[in-house]
Amino acid sequence: MPIISDLHIHSRFSRACSNAITLPKLEQYARIKGIDLLGTGDFTHPKWFEEIKKTLHEREGILYSQSRFPFLLTGEISLIYTHEKKGRRVHYVLLAPSIEIVRQIHEALLKKGRIDYDGRPIFGFSSPELVDLMHSISPEIEIIPAHVWTPHFAIFGSLSGFDSMEECFGEKAKYIHALETGMSSDPEMNWRVSYLDKYNLVSFSDSHSFWPYRLGREATIFELEKLTYQNILQAIRDNGLEHGFGKNRIIQTIETDPAYGKYHFDGHRSCNIVFSPEETGKHDRICPVCRKQLTLGVAYRVEQLADRPLGFVKKNAIPFKSLIPLQEIIAGVYQTSVGSKTTQENYDKLIQLGGSENNILLSLSGTELAKVVHPKLAEAIIKSRNRQVEIKPGYDGVYGKPIFENADQTKEPQKKEATSIPLKKKQKSLTEF
């Protein structure tokens, strides 16, 4: 059965995250988004871990809410240390098979430092030490380098990363099975680096809130014989590297267009400077305004490490779909905000029609969509699906901006009953939540 999953999220105990995040709200909006499996996020934080234990019950490595929505135990940690006289800052997503194993992770990490001050705790030990520490607890703990290309906190980041997996992990690299692409890169960009071929590529949102334009904006779709931790682990570790077609595998990822990410191009947001890699080269990587080095984005960094040409397609690669969150599309078409009344009303109409955001973005035809929303909005959704939307690239912490043709709001089509996909239960308006 296909399972759309988002296994990299955060709780209200992580910095720069919504203080309204709760497990019930995560479930509520995951259902609206069309996510079938959600990571708990932040299992290292004692208070969040207590909520997890009190709210969810465990079966075969999956935790279920009272309404039977599934979660998987996940967390993120930050390692900041010195390697070969250079400061390194790398983030990792951890997957754990049980509450008992997470309890043991807490005990082990407390010997290294504090875990109560942030949902994404920082430690000063190295990446190989992380592998040794986790595997001393359980070989079934999965370690996934997070958003692997972002400049500041990633294994290949331009400011503090490494040039290869072996440089980072040494002989422990064999225990890493998957890499998270991050919003500023997609599989096509990663295919250009041949030594990454042996790693599976996964995508998750790194969401800092529960809103559908953040939650599940990037996701990994598994084909599983049964929803268990062991089957997910097998899919991540053994998936189609030859290319396999086993009972448990990754069948697709959902990505945002990499230009939408906050670190795709190079630049300085304080100087309002944004460059493509080619333009950065012409300026010797120096900002023409402040004369300091530019923040080098993912596109530039991939070019540095690539040994394959632009457009290379990896043999037997796992396919991916590039999408823009639905509320971002609506806001772009109507030149408003994602939280505006116009955006909410159109979003509600579409959810009534399609049942979930992912079904709308991935499956419904333009004709079906135009039954309930303006034709320009329906057209924009189809263009997003077909990767035909121009995006002004993000840079230095600034999100990219999709460019849409504005809808003429004076010519809204008359409301029609949504009959294409029957819903078992009427969907509430987002404004009612």
N, C-alpha and C positions, 0 to 999 in steps of 0.2 A: 504494500500500500504506500502511495506517495505521502510524504510528511514534509510540509514546509516548516522549516525551523529557523529560529533566531536565538543563537546560544551565547551571544555576547551583548549583554545589557548591563545596566547599573541600577542600584537602589537609591533611595533618598540619602543614604549614608556616604555616598561618594561625592567628592567636590564637584561643583558646577553641574549638579543634577537637581531635578525637581524635588522639592521637599514634600510633594504630595504623592510620591510613588508608593504604592502598596501592592501586595500580591493580588488582591481582588481587582484592583484597577488594571494591573498588567494583564490579567486574564480577560477582563472585559474588553479592552481595546485590542488585544491579540485576536479575539474572536471577530471583531469588526474588520480588522486588517486581513484576516484569512490565514493566520498563523496556526499551525497544528501542534507545535512544540516550542516551548519558550525556556530559555535558561533562567535560572533564579537570579544570576548575577550576584556578585559581592558575598559569596559564601564565607569569606574570611572574616567578615565583620561580625562580632559577637551578637550585637542586637538584632541585625538582620537574620543571622543564623537562627536565633531563638524564634523569630517570627516564622521562618521556614519550617522549623520543627513543629510549631504549634498549629500552623495553618494547613500543612500538606501531609499526606500519608504516603509511605514508600512501598513500591512493589517492583521488583526486578530492576532496581536501579533508577526507576522513574518515580517522581513524586507527583501525586494527584491532589487537586483541590476537591472540595466537597461536591462540586458539580462535574468532577472527573476531567478537568482540564489538566494536561500533563506539563510538568516542568522537569528540567534536568539540572543537577547541581553544577553550577558554574561560578567562576570568579576570575578576577584579573589582578595581577600583581605587577609592580614596577621595580625593575632592577636598575640601580644606578651605581656604577663601579668603574674602576680604571683597568684597562687592558692595553698592553703595549703602549703605555704612556699617553693614552687617549681616553677621555671620559666617554663612557658608554651609558646609554639610557634605552632600555628595551622593555616593552610591555608584553606580557604573556597571558593568554586565556587558559584557564585550567578547567578540565572536566573531571568530575569525581563520581565514583560508582555507588556511593552510599553515604548516609548521614554519619555512620561510624567512621568512615575514612576521612570525612571533612573534620570530624572531631580530632582525629590524629594529625591532620594538617595544621589545625590550630595549635596543637601542642608543639609541633616541630617549629612552626614559624615564631612562636613566642620565645623560643630559645635564641632567635635571631634578631628580634626587635618587637615593636608594638604592632598590634593589629586593630586596635579599637578607635583610632583617630580618623580613619578614612576607609571607605569601602574598597579602595584600590591602594593597598599599603605599599610602602617603598622599603626596599631592603638593599643592603650594600654588598651582597654576595654575587658571584658570577653566574652566567647562564649554565655552564656545565655543573656547577654546584646545585642549581635548581633541579636539574635532571636527577642527580644523585639523591637529593633530599626527598623528592617526590617518589622516586622508585624505591627508596628505603621504606616508604610507607606502603605503597602498592604499585605494582607494575601496570595496573589498570587506570592509573591517573594519566590523562592525556594532556600534553603540553603543546599549545598551538601559538606560535609567534603571532602577535596581534598587529593588524594594519601595517603590514611589513615594510611599506615604503615611506611612511610619513616622516618628515624631517626630524622631529624632536624626540620621539619615543618609539623607535622601531628598529628591528634587526638590520635593515638596509637603509635606514634614515640618513640623509645627507649630513646632518649635524653631529650625530653620535652613534652611527651604526657601523656595520661590518661590510666587507665586500663579498663574503661568501658564508655559507652555513658552517663550513669547517673552521673558518677563522673565528667564528663565534663559539661553536660548541666543541671543536676538536673531535675526538673519537666519539663523543656523545651525540653527534649529529644523526647517527643511525636511529636514535630514539625519537626523532621528530618526523612526523608523518604528513602533516598538513600545514599550510600557511594561509592566513587570512589576508585577502587581497586589499581590504580597506577601501574607503569611498573614492580615493583619488587614483586608484588603479583598477583595472579589470583583468580578466584572464588573458586577453590578447596581449596586454603589455607584459605580463609575466611569462608568456610563451617565448618571448624574445631572449630570455636568459636560459640557456640550455641546461645548466646544472640544477634548475628548479624542476625539470621534467619528472623527477622521481617523487616529487611531493604533490599531494592532492591540494587543490585550491578550494577553500571554503570562503563563504561570505556571510557576515553577520553585521548588525546595525551599529553596535557600540552606542546604543540609544541612551540618552541621559534623561528621558522622560517617557511617559506612556502614550503620548499622542501618536496617532497613526502615520503622521508625516515623518516621524522619527523611528518608531518601533517597526521592525521588519522591513525597513527601506532597503536593506540588503539581507539576503536569506539563502539558506542551503536546502535543497530539496533532496531528501533521502527516499530510496525505495527499500522498505524493510519488510521482512517476513512477519515480524511482530515488533511492536514498540517496546524494546528493552535497551538498557544501557549497553549490554554486550553486543547487540546488533548494530547500534550506532558506532560503537568502538570499532567493530569489524569493518563497517563501511568507510570510516575515516582512515583506518590503517591499511586495509587490504584492497581498497576500491580500485578496480580497473586499471592498475598500473601497466597491464600488459596488452589489452584493456579487458578487465574482467567483467563478467556479467553474472555475478553471484546473486544470491538472494538478498543480500544486504549491501547497498551501494549508494553512492551519490549519483543522481541522475541529471541534476541541473543546479545552477546557482542563479539567484536574482541579484543584479548589480544596479547601482545608479551609474549613469554615464560618468566616467572618471573626471570629466571637466566640471561636474557638479560638486566634486569634493573640495575641501578647503585648502588643499595643498597640491593641486594638480600642476599649476604653472609656478613660475618663480616671481619674486617681487618683494616689495615692502608696502604693507598696507598703510603705515603712517605717512609714507611719502606718495601714496597713490600710484605706485609703479607696479606694473605687471608685465612680465615678459614670457615669451615662448622660450624653449631651450636654445633655439637659434639666436634669438635676440640677446639672451643672456651671454652667449658666447661672444657676440660682437662687443659687449660691454665689459668683457673680462670678469663677469660675475659681480661687478660693482654697481651699486645703485647710483644713478646719475644725479640724484638729488642730495643724499646725505653722504655719499662717497664711502659707505660701509658695504660689506658683502651682503648680497641679496640672500633671502631665504630661498634655498634651492628646492624646488618642488619635486614631485614624484616623476613627472615626465622627464625632467633633466637627469634625475638619478637613474632611471631605467636606461636612458641613453648611455650613461657612463658604464653600466655593467652589461649591456646587451651584447650578445655575440651573434644575433640573428637580425635580419632586416625588418623594418616596419611592415606590418601586414602578414608576417609569418604565422601560419596556423599549425599548431601542434597536432601530430597524428593521434587519432583516437581521443582527442580532447573532450572533456566533459563540456557539454554546451552550456551557454548562459543566456539570460535575457536581461537587457538593459532597460530599466524603467525609471520614471520620475514619480515620486509620491503623488497620489491623486490630489490631495489638497494643494500641493504646489502647482499642479497643472491648472486647477480651478482658479487659484489666486493669480497665476500668470495671465490667463485668458481674460480675467475681469480686472486686472491691474489693481488688486486689492491684497489684503494680508491673508495668511492661512487661517487666522482666527476670526475673520470678518463674518458678518451675517450672511453675505452673499455666498461666501465659500461654504459655510455650514449648510445653508439651504440646498445648494447644489450637491454637496456631498451626501446629504441625507436622501435626496431623490435617487442618487445612483446606488446607494446601499440598499434602498428599498427594492430597486430593480435587480441588482446582482447578488445580494446577500453578503458579499464581502468585497473589500477593496482589491484583493488579489484577483478575484474572479473578474472584476470589472477591467482591471489593467491587462490581464492576460487573455481573456476569453471572449467577452461580449463584442458583437459586431458594431460597427458605426451606426447601422440602421437601428439596432436595439437601443443604443445609447441616446440617439437623437429623439427617441420617443419621450424622454423625460427631461432632457437638458438642451441648451442651445446647440445648433449644429456645429458652431465653431468649437465648442467645448468637446463635443463628440469627436470631431476631427482631430483635435489636439491629443486626445487620449490614444487614438489609433496611431498618430504620428509618433508619440512616445513609445508605443509598443514596437514600432518599426524602426526606431532609432533615427527619426527624421527631424528631431527638434534641435535647433541650434542652441548652443549653450555658451555663454560668456564664461570662460574658465575661472575657477576659484584659485586663490593664491594666498599664502601667508596668513592663514586662518580665516579667510573670507570665502564663504560659499560661492560656488558658481551660480549663474543666473540663467535659467531657461528663458528663451525668447519666443513668445507666442503671438499670433495674430489676435488682436482684441475682438471680443464678441460685441456686437451691437446690442446693448442691453434694452433698447427700445423695441426690439423685435423678438422677445422671448417667446418660444412656442407655447401653445396652450398645454396645460397639464394633461397628461394621459395616464390611465391606469397602467402600472407596470405588471405585465402579465407574462413576460418572457421566461422568468425563472420563479416558480412559486416558492414562497417562504413559509416555513412551518409556523413561524411566530413573527409578528410584526416587529420590525426593528425600531427601537427608540431613536428619537433625534439625538444627535450628539449634544445639543444644547440642554437636554434633559438630564445628562449624566453629572 
